[in-house]
Amino acid sequence: MLRARRATVAAALLLGVFAVTSWANPPTAKGPAAARQLEAGRELFEEHCSSCHGLHGEGTKGQAPSLRAAGEGAADFYLRTGRMPLGQVGDEPLPGEPRLDNAEIEALVRYVGGLGKGPPIPKVDPAKGSVGEGMELFTESCAGCHAISGKGGVAIGGYAPPLDEATPTEVGEAIRTGPYIMPRFSASLISPAQVDSIARYVQLTQEPEDAGGFGIGNIGPVPEGLVAWLAALVAILLVARLIGERLGGSRADDEAEEPR
């Protein structure tokens, strides 16, 4: 019994040492080019990310989450859409212009991806998708926040941005990583083929066909209907005013022609 306990304690100590060593050691790379890129990523991480996410991506309690399981997919999404680095701690990560160039983003993505196991950058091909299936999936899982037109809206706890400039890869990354308040969808919930369909539908919302006339910004059926009613009301008021002016003019002419 005593030997068994000692063996258990020894095994636990070894696992603890292994975990600490894995946590402290940075990602490694094979080859000179990969090593240079990884070193550049480490420097960029220390400069732009470590103050919030920790020197080794372990996160800071109450300030920023751990990046140990973020993966290349999340890092690529946040950096290419300009959501990170944040201007100020506590701000909502809203989309904007990327703050790093392409080479810097690739290096930083490589470094963050090596911190631990996480979602990779997905391969999305909208040409293989179905618009009908994409619209159905988007309606079920996305339209509640982003609107059926993909123009964005207000969600509980944050803001759902428009998808006007979202690339197919960014659509796939968002689905797999669940940025900010958006839920994460695994392959068991939304398959890679279904991601292709959603990306194809998003492309359709970016360049919709205005078969019915003026698109009015393609902001959706409800606001477009309100605009139509407003235009109709203005037209009715103008017609009523013209009729009133004509009636008033006719009465004035009749009164002028009456003999005194």
Secondary structure, 3 states (H helix, E strand, C coil): CHHHHHHHHHHHHHHHHHHHHHHHCCCCCCCHHHHHHHHHHHHHHHHHCHHHHCCCCCCECCCECCCCCCHHHHHHHHHHCCCCCCCCCCCCCCCCCCCCCHHHHHHHHHHHHCCCCCCCCCCCCHHHCCHHHHHHHHHHHCHHHHCCCCCCEEECCEEECCCCCCCHHHHHHHHHHCCCCCCCCCCCCCCHHHHHHHHHHHHHHHCCCCCCCCCHHHCCHHHHHHHHHHHHHHHHHHHHHHHHHHHHHHHHHHHHHCCC
